[in-house]
Each structure stands twice: as structure tokens, then as C-alpha cells.
Amino acid sequence: MPSRPPDADAPGPERRSLAGLMIDDAAATMGAMAGKKAPPEFYAVWSTAWGPIGAVTGGDGLQRLLLPHYQMDQAADLLAWEHAGAVRATEPFAEIIELTRAYFNGQAPDFGGVICDLPGEGTFHGKVFRACRLVGHGQTSSYGHLARDIARPDAARAVATALGKNPLPLVVPCHRILYADGRLGGFSAPGGTDLKRRMLALESSAPTR
């Protein structure tokens, strides 16, 4: 039986994405007409025990997180290029700086309270990311289990595709999602599956809360 394409189980994300863009464009136009300005974006890069981490935040919460891979200046340049016009400032990141440093020091911080700019709750990606956030430190789940958690038991491959586009690794802990047989599966963050394996090993040795 031929395999289905990765997005075969997704409930029309392309159509909804187009509709969402049209709504966003209309809202932006109305806001401009009313003389309103979007809240500024900020970015920062900071050190951890595993290397520099970078992030971007805006009016609706954390938008982007870079896991340790780049040098400090490389990470800063990448975020500044990706988010032209964003202001470099450390203050908006006080919470996430503390949490990520604790994590890479082998502790078990809770990222559940971090406000994130996620896709809408009614969208497929929004459901997947929110369900993934419920997989706690030291725990793992599978793409199939996550699909069942969002009432889409036929959508395991679409779940994997969605997580492959996760802009907030660690905060949306897609490294904890494995294949049903226990294999690691993919990891789109720089460092790939080797980083995923190291993070899972770190969590397995962390003290319980």
C-alpha cells in the first residue's frame, strides 16, 4: 500500500494558512488605518553551560528560540537578519534566560508558564504545539500519541511535519516526541538528532522536582 504524503492527514492546513494570512492582512490594514503600530520585537543572545542561546519576543510572547549551536555573534546576526527591525535587549528575556540556564545545568525547570506566540488554538499546528508543551521534563511521547491527544489519531505523520516547523524547541519540547518503537525520529534544530539524544540524556539524569 503506497505511503501517504506527510501532510495527508492534516485537515487542510494550506487552505487555512491562506485564509489566516488574508485575515491577518485585513487586520494589519485596519490597524494602519487607525494609526496603530504593532508592538516592537526584541531579541537577545545569552550564554548557557552548553553554549549561546538566542530568542525573539514580541507583543504576543516568545516567537523564536535558538538552541546552543552558534557562536554568540553568529546567533545575534542570524536573529537580527530573520527579524529585521527587532531591538536587541536582554530585559524582556529575564525569565527564559533563568530557565534555560537551569536546564542546561542539569536541573528540571518548568517552561509551562512561558508565554509563547503560537498558532491559533483552533489550527492544527496550534493544537500540536500546545499538546507537545504538556509532555513534561524527563517524559517522552510519540507522534501517534500526540495525534490521539488532539483527537486526530490518523494524523501521526502530519504531527511530525508540524513539529519539524517548531520555532520554539525546548519551550515546545519536540525533542521529547519519538517514534512509536522508541527510535528518536527527527529534530529540526541545528545539531539534529545528536542534540536531541543529548537533551534526553540530560533530562534522564536531572533531579526530580
N, C-alpha and C positions, 0 to 999 in steps of 0.2 A: 504494500500500500504506500503510495508516494507520500512523502512528508509534506506538511503544510508550511507555508512561508511563515517566518517568525511572527508577523503581525496578524496571522489569520484569525486568531481568537480575540483580537482586540475589537471592541464594539465601535468600529468606525472612527478611530482617533483622528485620521486625516480630515474627515468631514468636520468633526467637532473643533479641530485645531483651526481650520479655516474660518468657521463661524466665530470662534473665540477671538481670532485676530480682527475680524470685522467689528465685533463688539468693542474690543479694546481701542481700535482706531476711532470708532464713533465717540467713545468716552473721552479719548485724548483730544479730539476736535472740540467737543463741548467744553472740556476744561480750559482749552486755549481760548475759546471764545469768551469764557467767563473770567479770563485773566488769571487763572490759577496756574501754579507751577508745581511740577512733580517734586516730591521731597528729594534731596540730594542723596547720592550714593557715596559710601565711604569704603575704602579698602585699607588693609594693613597686612603686614608680614611680621611674624614673631618666631622666636626660637623655641624648640622643644628638645627633649632628650634624643629624639630621632632625627632632628633636623628642622629646618624652617617650615612653617605653615603659613598659608595666606588665606584671606577671606574677603568677601564683599558683602556689605549690608545696605539696606535701603529702608524706605518707609514701611514696608510690609515684613521686614525681618531679614534674616540671613539668606543670601542668594547664592553664594558660591563658597566652596571650601577646597583649598588645595592641600592634599596630604604631603608629608615630607617626601621630597624628590628633588626639588630645585635648590640652587643656591639662593641666598636671601635676595640678591639683586635681580636674579632671573625671575623669581616668583613675583617680585614687585613690578617688574617690567611687563610680565605676562598679564597681570591683573589690570594694570594701567592701560594696556592695549585692548584687552577684552572689554573694559568698562571705561571708555573714553569720557572724560569729564568727572569721573569719580575723584573724590578728595582723599588724600592719604591722611589717616588719623587713627591713632590707637584707641582713644577713649571709647568709641562705640563697641569695642570688642572685648571689654574687660571680662565679661562672663565666659565667653568662648575661649579666651586665652587661658584663663584659670583651668577650665575643664580639659582642654586639650593637653596642657602641660601635665596635669594629674594623670590623664590617660596614658600618655607615653612614658610616664614614670612608673607605670605598672599598677596604678590604682584603678578603681572602678567607679568613675564619676557618672552621674546621671545626666544625659543630654536631653531628657524628655521635656525640660522646661525652656529650651532654647526656641525662641520664636523664629519660624522659618517662612520664607516666601515660597510656598508650594503651589502647584497647580490646584485649581478649584476642587473642593471636596467631591463634587459630582462627576469629575473626569476620571478616566481610567488611571492615568498617571497619578493623579491626586490620591486616589484610593490605595494604589500600590505603595506609594511613598509613606502614607500615614500608617498603613498596616505594618510596613517594614520597621517603622520607628518603635513599634511595640515589642520587637524582639530585643530582649534585654542583654546586658553585658554578660558574657560567658555562655549565652544561649545561641543556638542555631535553629534555622528553619529551612524549608525547601521552597523552590519556586512553586511546586504543586500545592503545598500547604498554604502559601501566601495567596495563591489563586482561590483556594477554597475559603480563606478568611474574608475575601472581598466578594464572595458569592459568585465567583466565576471559575468553577472547577475545571472548565475546559481551556483555560487561558494561561497555562503554565509558561508556554513559550513567549506569550505576549508580556507576561510579568518579567521574564528575563530581559526582554528587549527594553522595557520601561526602566528597569534598574540599571541597564547599561548606559542610560542617559541621565543618571542621578548626578546633579551638580553639588550635592552635599554629603559626600561619603563621610562616614563616622557619625555624623548627626542623624542622617538617614542611613542606618548601618547595613548597607547592602553587602558588606563583607561577611555578614552572618547568614547569608542565604546560599544554600548549597544545592547540588543535585539530590534527587531522592535517594540515590545509592551512596551518598556521602562524599562523592567527588566534589572538588572545590567549585567547579563552574567558573564563569568568567569574573573579571574585575577590571573595570574600565579605567580606574585611576592609574596615573603613572606609577610604574612599579609592578603592575599586573598581579598575577596570581601569587607571585612570591611575596609581595607585600600583604596580600590577603592572608596567606598562611602565617606570616609573622604576627599579624594583628590577632588572629585567632589563638595563636600560641601564647601571646602576651595576656590575653583575656583569661585563658585557662589557668594561668598561674597567679592571677590577681587575687587579692584577698576579697572575701565576700563582704557585702555591705551589712 
